[in-house]
Amino acid sequence: MDKKDFELIIKNLTNISTRCTNLRERLDKVGLQDLSVAEYNKIVLEASQLQGEQDKVCRGELYHILGMGNLTVTQQATFISKVKETLKERSLIKFVASQPKVIIGKQETQSEYNSSLLGKKLVKEN
């Protein structure tokens, strides 16, 4: 495989691996139960995206790059070690991605009340 193409593959794998490690480190500092609802939803969404990228790597890319990529022995060893590094956090990512998102209801910006004593509607801006 061309060196430029191989470096791009390794760069993308390193990017996925780094994002997984950063997510784990954030969760190690705080934990899922101590997050605000918005932070929790953001982390679950990020984990879902990372899981999709990991699935793509281990279900398709791995097989095709090794089988059809014409890699040298050194490139194969480097590629396999990067894939292992990328999938090291897989169980945590799958666990976090499987957590249900918390739906935040739409907050009303104003309250209304039809007063029978006044004969008109009272409106309060929140």
Backbone hydrogen bonds, N-H to C=O, Kabsch-Sander energy under -0.5 kcal/mol:
donor,donor_aa,acceptor,acceptor_aa,energy
6,F,2,D,-2.4
7,E,3,K,-2.5
8,L,4,K,-1.6
9,I,5,D,-2.0
10,I,6,F,-2.5
11,K,7,E,-2.3
12,N,8,L,-2.3
13,L,9,I,-2.4
14,T,10,I,-2.5
15,N,11,K,-2.1
16,I,12,N,-2.1
17,S,13,L,-2.6
18,T,14,T,-2.7
19,R,15,N,-2.2
20,C,16,I,-2.2
21,T,17,S,-2.4
22,N,18,T,-2.6
23,L,19,R,-2.0
24,R,20,C,-2.4
25,E,21,T,-2.6
26,R,22,N,-2.2
27,L,23,L,-2.2
28,D,24,R,-2.5
29,K,25,E,-1.8
30,V,26,R,-1.8
31,G,27,L,-0.5
34,D,31,G,-0.9
35,L,32,L,-1.2
40,Y,36,S,-2.8
41,N,37,V,-2.5
42,K,38,A,-2.1
43,I,39,E,-2.5
44,V,40,Y,-2.4
45,L,41,N,-2.3
46,E,42,K,-2.4
47,A,43,I,-2.6
48,S,44,V,-2.1
49,Q,45,L,-2.2
50,L,46,E,-2.5
51,Q,47,A,-2.5
52,G,48,S,-2.0
53,E,49,Q,-2.0
54,Q,50,L,-2.7
55,D,51,Q,-2.8
56,K,52,G,-2.1
57,V,53,E,-1.9
58,C,54,Q,-2.8
59,R,55,D,-2.4
60,G,56,K,-1.6
61,E,56,K,-2.3
62,L,57,V,-2.8
64,H,60,G,-2.3
65,I,61,E,-3.1
66,L,62,L,-2.0
67,G,63,Y,-2.3
68,M,64,H,-3.0
69,G,65,I,-1.5
76,Q,72,T,-2.6
77,A,73,V,-2.3
78,T,74,T,-2.3
79,F,75,Q,-2.9
80,I,76,Q,-2.8
81,S,77,A,-2.2
82,K,78,T,-2.2
83,V,79,F,-2.3
84,K,80,I,-2.4
85,E,81,S,-2.2
86,T,82,K,-2.4
87,L,83,V,-2.2
88,K,84,K,-0.6
88,K,85,E,-0.7
90,R,87,L,-1.5
93,I,89,E,-2.4
94,K,90,R,-2.8
95,F,91,S,-2.1
96,V,92,L,-2.8
97,A,93,I,-2.7
98,S,94,K,-1.5
99,Q,96,V,-1.2
103,I,101,K,-0.6
104,I,102,V,-0.5
105,G,103,I,-0.6
111,S,124,K,-2.9
113,Y,122,L,-2.3
115,S,113,Y,-0.9
115,S,120,K,-2.2
116,S,114,N,-0.5
119,G,115,S,-1.7
120,K,115,S,-0.6
122,L,113,Y,-3.8
124,K,111,S,-2.7
126,N,109,T,-2.6
